[in-house]
């Protein structure tokens, strides 16, 4: 079983705190590489963050409205 992490990349937006605005996939559901897993809010911009690999979203590591930092792990995806 391989584990992949959805991490917060450098967004190039310096508009105050970045927070999770919406999880688009629930824990236990399948995800496809490149498809959005969650939305983050950075200032007035909403940014979709994609799955890094095909698999199952096994764990979300942050809640909605929780402040985030660049490089932080946000979710865990397991793949065969």
C-alpha positions in Angstrom: 0.0 0.0 0.0 1.4 3.4 -1.0 0.6 6.6 0.9 0.4 10.0 -0.7 -0.2 13.3 0.9 -2.2 16.2 -0.3 -0.1 19.2 0.7 -0.6 22.9 0.5 1.6 24.3 -2.3 3.0 27.9 -2.6 0.0 29.7 -4.1 1.7 33.0 -4.9 -1.1 34.8 -3.1 -0.3 37.0 -0.1 -3.7 38.0 1.1 -3.7 36.9 4.8 -4.4 33.4 6.2 -5.2 30.4 4.0 -7.9 28.1 5.2 -9.8 25.0 4.0 -13.1 26.3 2.7 -14.6 22.9 1.6 -13.7 19.3 1.4 -14.9 18.0 -2.0 -14.3 14.3 -1.3 -15.3 12.5 1.9 -13.0 10.2 3.8 -13.3 6.6 2.4 -14.1 7.7 -1.1 -12.0 7.1 -4.2 -10.0 9.9 -5.8 -8.3 10.3 -9.2 -4.9 11.9 -9.7 -5.4 15.6 -10.8 -9.0 15.8 -9.7 -9.9 18.3 -6.9 -10.0 17.0 -3.3 -10.6 20.2 -1.4 -10.9 24.0 -1.8 -8.8 26.5 0.1 -9.5 30.1 0.5 -6.6 32.5 0.2 -7.8 36.1 0.5 -10.6 36.5 -2.0 -9.4 33.6 -4.2 -10.7 30.0 -4.0 -8.2 27.4 -5.1 -8.9 23.7 -5.8 -6.2 21.3 -4.6 -5.9 18.0 -6.6 -5.2 14.5 -5.6 -1.5 13.6 -6.2 -2.4 10.0 -7.1 -5.3 7.6 -7.7 -6.5 5.9 -4.5 -8.8 6.3 -1.5 -8.9 9.3 0.7 -8.2 7.6 4.0 -7.7 10.6 6.3 -8.3 14.3 6.4 -5.7 16.0 8.6 -7.3 19.5 8.9 -10.8 20.8 9.3 -12.7 23.5 7.5 -11.8 27.1 8.4 -8.5 25.9 10.0 -5.5 28.1 9.2 -2.9 26.4 7.0 0.8 26.9 6.1 2.6 26.1 2.9 3.9 22.5 2.8 1.4 21.3 5.4 -0.1 17.8 4.9 -3.8 18.2 4.5 -5.0 14.6 3.7 -3.7 11.1 3.2 -4.5 9.0 0.1 -3.7 5.3 -0.1 -3.2 3.4 -3.3 -2.3 -0.2 -4.2 
